[in-house]
Amino acid sequence: MFIPRKTKFKKLQTKAISGIQSNLKKHTGGRFGIIAQTNAMLNAKTIEAVRRIFTKKFKRSGKVRVNMHCNQSITKKPLESRMGKGKGSFSHWVCRIRKGQVLYSLDGINNYLAKEAFLLASSKLGIKTKLSRTP
């Protein structure tokens, strides 16, 4: 679901993640936002699993907006293979997350439900996150 439709090259070079995202407190499209506290790489399956947690918790009443998309392909060589012979075959897609980036925007729910959903999502994500609320 979160993979790109078309890329120029299928196997990309992996780059280091550094710096702080510029939209630290600017989340649009919802009352609540989940903000990343560390730099990380999130798998496409993890992003979809957290989105499903939100829709299940809200019982399809609230709105969830995913503010990230996967644009980095990860390759992997088979186990016990010798050195050389190319880069390796495609494994999965990941999304590069920077510190301060808004991952999800939530709307149409109350404070109690947002805190419960945030606790479930933060345990599934595996990175440090915080819940912010727009005034």
C-alpha positions in Angstrom: 0.0 0.0 0.0 2.8 2.4 0.8 5.2 1.5 -1.9 5.9 3.8 -4.8 4.2 3.1 -8.2 7.3 3.7 -10.3 10.9 4.4 -9.5 13.9 5.2 -11.8 16.0 2.6 -10.2 14.8 -0.4 -8.1 18.0 -0.8 -6.0 18.9 2.5 -4.3 21.9 3.4 -2.2 21.1 3.5 1.5 21.9 6.9 3.0 22.3 7.9 6.7 19.5 9.7 8.4 20.4 12.9 10.2 19.0 16.3 11.1 15.7 17.5 12.4 12.5 17.8 10.3 11.4 21.4 9.7 7.7 20.8 10.4 8.2 20.0 14.1 4.9 21.4 15.5 3.0 21.8 12.2 0.7 18.9 11.7 -2.3 19.5 9.5 -5.4 17.5 9.0 -6.2 16.6 12.6 -6.5 17.5 16.3 -3.7 15.1 17.3 -0.4 14.2 15.8 2.2 11.5 16.5 5.7 13.0 16.3 8.9 11.0 16.0 11.6 11.7 18.6 14.4 9.8 16.9 15.7 9.2 13.4 14.7 5.7 12.2 13.7 3.6 9.2 10.2 2.2 9.3 9.1 -0.8 7.3 6.0 -0.5 5.1 4.3 -3.4 6.9 4.8 -1.6 10.2 3.2 1.6 8.9 0.2 -0.4 7.7 -0.1 -2.3 11.0 -0.2 0.9 13.0 -2.9 2.4 10.6 -5.0 -0.8 11.2 -4.6 -0.4 14.9 -6.0 3.1 14.7 -9.0 2.2 12.6 -9.8 -0.8 14.8 -9.5 1.3 18.0 -11.7 4.2 16.6 -14.3 1.7 15.3 -14.2 3.6 12.0 -15.5 6.8 13.6 -12.3 8.9 13.6 -10.0 9.8 10.7 -6.4 8.7 10.4 -4.0 10.4 8.0 -0.6 8.8 7.2 1.9 11.6 6.6 4.7 9.4 5.3 5.4 7.2 2.3 8.1 4.6 1.6 10.7 5.7 -0.9 13.8 3.6 0.0 14.2 0.0 -1.2 16.3 -2.4 0.9 18.2 -5.3 -0.7 19.6 -8.3 1.0 22.1 -11.0 0.0 21.3 -14.6 0.8 22.8 -16.2 3.9 26.1 -18.0 3.6 26.9 -16.4 0.2 30.4 -15.4 -0.7 31.6 -11.9 -1.1 31.1 -10.1 -4.4 28.7 -11.1 -7.2 26.6 -7.9 -7.0 24.3 -6.0 -4.6 21.7 -8.6 -3.8 18.0 -9.1 -4.5 15.2 -6.7 -3.4 13.8 -7.4 0.1 11.4 -4.7 1.2 10.5 -1.0 1.2 11.2 1.4 4.1 10.4 5.0 5.0 13.2 7.2 6.4 11.9 9.1 9.5 13.6 12.2 10.8 13.4 13.6 14.3 10.4 15.9 14.6 8.5 14.4 11.7 4.7 14.0 12.0 3.9 10.4 11.3 0.1 10.2 11.7 -2.6 12.8 12.1 -5.7 11.9 14.0 -9.1 13.6 14.0 -12.7 13.1 15.1 -11.8 11.4 18.5 -11.7 12.5 22.1 -8.6 12.8 24.3 -9.0 9.5 26.2 -9.3 7.5 23.0 -6.3 9.3 21.4 -4.1 8.5 24.4 -5.1 4.8 24.3 -4.5 4.6 20.6 -1.1 6.4 21.0 0.0 3.8 23.6 -0.8 0.9 21.3 0.8 2.6 18.3 4.0 3.6 20.1 4.6 0.0 21.2 4.1 -1.3 17.6 6.3 1.4 16.0 9.4 0.6 18.1 10.7 4.2 18.1 10.3 7.0 20.6 7.2 9.1 19.8 5.1 11.7 21.4 1.5 12.8 21.1 0.9 16.4 20.3 -2.4 18.3 20.3 -3.4 21.3 18.3 -5.1 24.1 20.2 
